[in-house]
């Protein structure tokens, strides 16, 4: 069997098959993670990223290659989770840039697309590290270019590319010592190989179900904006709302969208409403408009392409609901105060905390600064809210938020400049990708890798200072923070000379695993000892959902007993997975 060209129908099957291929192996890929922590691993992140694109591909009934490329690129960019997911989305983005204008994919076109994919992915990573998915992708691209002129059979071409990628994958432990010590290959590279194998199966005519089941998108991790101070609603009426419908959607472009097209579309939207956001890239246009006739906006948008993520909210109705809830809360507070004149001043806050949450209405007045933070646990949420965070994205180690979660948060915060705090090294690339896709606001990603770093950065912000001054101060504040976390091992392994058994407690600092044992308190204290030095002045202990304040206080007492001049504070973090988070400054 010889295959010299791939058409749109085969390409659709290939992409869905590749998504199914990695989905079927994601747990095996997760097991390759070097650190044996219970987290959102590589296999899961890559699967969720490619499945986001696969759902859009599956929705195209009679696609051509151009429409498939738009669905693949936009779906993977918005759905990207974790560093591996972001890198995968960039590989797909680069690949589709080359093939989108082709009627069919040949060996030469595929080889050029592989090369562009690798170039795009390397550019997206600030400090590319060899021995990772990037190395495996680069090896595949190099072999692909060597095969141009040697064969015009895509089956032979793909077989040879995969074979070389597997050889590079097997060599990754020689490039990253931590892989060699753990006795594993790179997990992201393995995921990429599985994706390629799914493609190859379709080329070879393997019998399979190439339809993707309709699966609900993952639960949105973005929370409602953090609570604001109560406002006086006595003199507010729905008459103040000039345009009643908040209308949002994404256009999947079906033709070139020029600067003139963007100007014309913005002008049209301004003629029917206000609060316009029109952000375009090569594949999609994101629209937000307040209007009295959403149908006009939708009809105009359909002249450019297909619509997805359509959402229309009746702002007058929401306003009335909000007003009614606030008045009810105020009445309850007033009644409680009259019945018990000796009640503390905070009693009205308790009355306002009803079972039915108040849906915040986005302010039309754009403020100077806004803050978005990734958070874990109710206690940590409250700390971030107290430090002025406008929008919390629930996520972190066990579920890395997607680029789309970041974009939704950015859209919800009405500020000229927005600081994003990822608070996890595996979320920084998704935040950077969201920044690159935002044009109507200044986005600054403060690359916090831990919750304590994020808290320190927020404390470093000073109202009244310039953007540049605050960005510098926030980054500087993080440098003074050491972070430790106590969790458990999900498998047997060996790291840095430490023998770790499944179920052992582990104390992990900013660099590696520092303590291992069968006693949680001992493990936490040993971790703290490795972090403390003569310059340390404060230790903050955040206890998680599966531990108690009493256990945290035992750790605090032992630290205080051996370090008389160090203050120790205990906070309810409420975080899952990590029994304790320690911050040393």
Secondary structure, 3 states (H helix, E strand, C coil): CCCCCECHHHHHHHHHHHHHHHHHHHHHHHCCCCCCECCCCHHHHHHHHHHHHHHHHHCCCCCCHHHHHHHHHHHHHHHCEHHHHHHHHHHHHHHHHHHCCCCCECHHHHHHHHHHHHHHHHHHCCCCCCCCHHHHHHHHHHHHHHHECCECCHHHHHHHHHHHHHHHHHHHHHHCHHHHHHCCCCHHHHHHHHHHHHHHHHHCCCCCCCCCCCCCCCCCCEEEECCCCCCCCCCCCHHHCCCCEEEEEEEEECCCCCHHHHHHHHHHHHHHEEEEEEEECCCEEEEEEEECCHHHHHHHHHCCEEEEEEEEEEHHHHHHHHHHHHHHHHHHHHHHHHHCCCCCCCHHHHHHCCCCCCCCCCCCCCEEEEEEEEECCHHHHHHHHHCCCCEEEECCCCCCCEHHHHHHHHHHCCEEEEEEECCCCCCHHHHHHHHHCCCCCEEEEECCCCHHHHHHHHHHCCCCCCHHHHHHHHHHHHCCCEEEEEEEECCCEEECCEEECCCCEEEECCCCEEEEECCHHHHHHHHHHHHCCCCCCEEEEEECCCCCHHHHHHHHHHHHHHCCCCEEEEEECCCCCCCEEEEEC
